[in-house]
Amino acid sequence: MPSEKVHLTKEQETLLGTLYCRVLDSRSKNPILNDKSAEEIVRHLDYDFQKLKIQRDDILNTVIRAKQLDLWTNDYLANHSEATVLHLGCGLDSRVDRVARSKNVHWYDLDYPEVIELRRHFYPPRDGYFMIGTSVTDLTFLNKVQGSGPVLIIAEGLLMYLSEHVVEELLRRLTTHFQSGQLAFDVWSRLAARISLFNPPFGVTGVKGGWGIDDLRTIEEWVPQLQLVREIAWTEAIERESDKISLGFRIVFGMVNRVPSLRRMARFLLYRF
């Protein structure tokens, strides 16, 4: 396969940072996600990944998040063999291949048209798999998602880059369009949204964090249909992988875990409706 030129906006380039974090994890001695497909994609992209200045904590946070959402996806599909999965802001992620799903599952990956155009070079069409090229804020995309059964909606590394108003409207429309299902996503605290400006990968691309939330009750006030099933702090998810990270990181995250405002900087949330 020849090298593919990358024609993305600065905002869309953040997906390349996420992709490269998965590559660097797969190259480590003790990978957490071990996404070998990411290495194959990077090899065929004409892009200077070094300019992103990825740090070890960027890698850890990215793959911990991906693994947690993989776990919830596997759990859901193990109990819903004919579900619909809607992955919002999919980028070049390989979750559709990483998780176990039956042939009766309908899977939709959604991202900007330019991202989907690039994605099609690496993810060929197959039965039950569909790609939608549109902005997540153009809610007419819901008309392209078929299936009347249970649905799992995944938004990984997405909502914090939207405004609060857009997040509220998106959650409301998702839960009224589909009859029942679960919604899995990650959130930042307001503090994390502010300090994201100083994170090198995002500084390079010029993207700024938008929405942050401290009190999760706000979400259920927006959308009463949503009921919180599970909340996992990023430090809790990291502790689960403690055998794969260095002693230095274990000490640092142990200290962070003792400070509530820091422990809640990033959380993984699972809702049902």
Beta strands, then each sheet from edge to edge (+ up, - down):
strand 1: 4-5
strand 2: 45-46
strand 3: 84-88
strand 4: 106-111
strand 5: 129-133
strand 6: 151-155
strand 7: 181-188
strand 8: 227-233
strand 9: 266-272
sheet 1: 1+ 2+
sheet 2: 5+ 4+ 3+ 6+ 7+ 9- 8+
end
